[in-house]
Amino acid sequence: MIVDDSASLRQVVAIALRGAGYEAIEARDGQDALSKLNGQKVHLIVSDVNMPNMDGISFVKAVKALPAYRFTPIVMLTTESQADKKAQAQAAGAKAWVLKPFNPPQLLAVVQKLVMP
C-alpha cells in the first residue's frame, strides 16, 4: 500500500513496486488508507509523513492499533530529515525511513528486506 497526498509520487512508487512484481493499493492520505485496510492482506505500507486529514505518524499509530495489521511493516517515505520526526515514527511502529527524492532501487531494497517471500 502506498499512502501519499502526491498523485505523481504514488504513481512513481507504484510503477517501481509493480515492476518488481508487487501489487500496489494507493491512498491519498491516512484516512483514505485506513478505509482501504478492510481485512485484505497487505504485506507492506509505504507512507508519507506530511499529509492532510491524517499525517503519517498518526496513520502508523492507527494501523498498529488494528489487530490484522499490527505486524505489517511500514516504511516512511518523506522529505522530513529531522531526528525527532524519525524517532516519533519509529516509536509509533515504522520500520524504515527513506528520504525523498528517492531512487526506485533504493526503495525496492528496503521493501525486499521487509516483505517475506
N, C-alpha and C positions, 0 to 999 in steps of 0.2 A: 504494500500500500504506500502511495506517495501522497503526502499532505503538504501542500504549499499554496499560498494565495496567488502565485505567479503561474499562469497557464503555460507560458513558454518554458519555465523551468520544469514543471510537471512533465511536459512533453519530452524534454531532453532526457530526464531521468527514466521515463517510461521507455523511450527508444533504447537506451542503454540496457535496461533490465530485460526487455523483450528480446533484444539482440543476443543476450546471454542465455535465453531460454526460460526466463521467468515470466509469469503473468503479472500484470500490474492493475491495481484499482487506484483511481485518482480521486482525491478530495481537496476542496479549496480552502478548508480551514479545519480546526479541531472539531468543531460541532458537526460539520459535514462528514468528517471521518468517523466520528462516533456513531452517527446514524447508519453508516455502512458496515460497522462491525456488528453484524447481526447473527453471529454464530458460525459463519463460514470460516474455514481455516485460513489464517493469514500467517505466513512464515516470517515476515519481517515488515517493519514500518520505517519509512524514511520521512522525517518531518522537519519542517522549517521551525524556527523559534518564534520569529516575529510575524504574527498573522492577526487579522481582525477576528472578532467574535470569540475565539478561544486561542490563546497563544500556545506555542509548542510545549512549554513546561507544564501548563495546566492540562494539556491533552495527554502528556505522558502519565501524569498522576491519575487522570480519569481512566486511561487504558489499563494501568496496573491495578486499578480497583475492580476491574471486570474479571471474574474467575476464568473465563475462557481465554483471556488474552494476557493474564498475569505474567506468563513466561515468554511472551512474544518479544523478540529483541527489537529495540528502537534505535535508529541512527538519526542523530540531529544533523541536518544539512543546512548551514546557516552562514551569514556574514558576521555573526557575533564571534568575537575572539576573546571576550573578557572572561577571565578565570572564574569570576563569581557566577556568571551565567552557566558556564560549563559545569561548575560544582553543583548548581541548582538542578541542572538536567540529570546529572549522574545520581544525585540524591533521590530524584523522582523515579529513576529506573532506566534512564537512557544508557545504552551500552557503548556507543561510539559517537564521535563528534567530527564532522567533515566540514571544512570551510569552503564557502563559495568565493570565487569561482572554483569549480572542481573539474577534474578531468574524469571521464567515464571509467577508464581502467582503475583509477584510484578508488572510486566508489564501489565498483564491482569487486575489488579485492576485499573491501570491508564486508560487503554483502556475503561473499563466499565464506568468510571466516565465521559469520554469524548464522547462516542458514545451513541446517543439517541436510545432507544429501538424502 
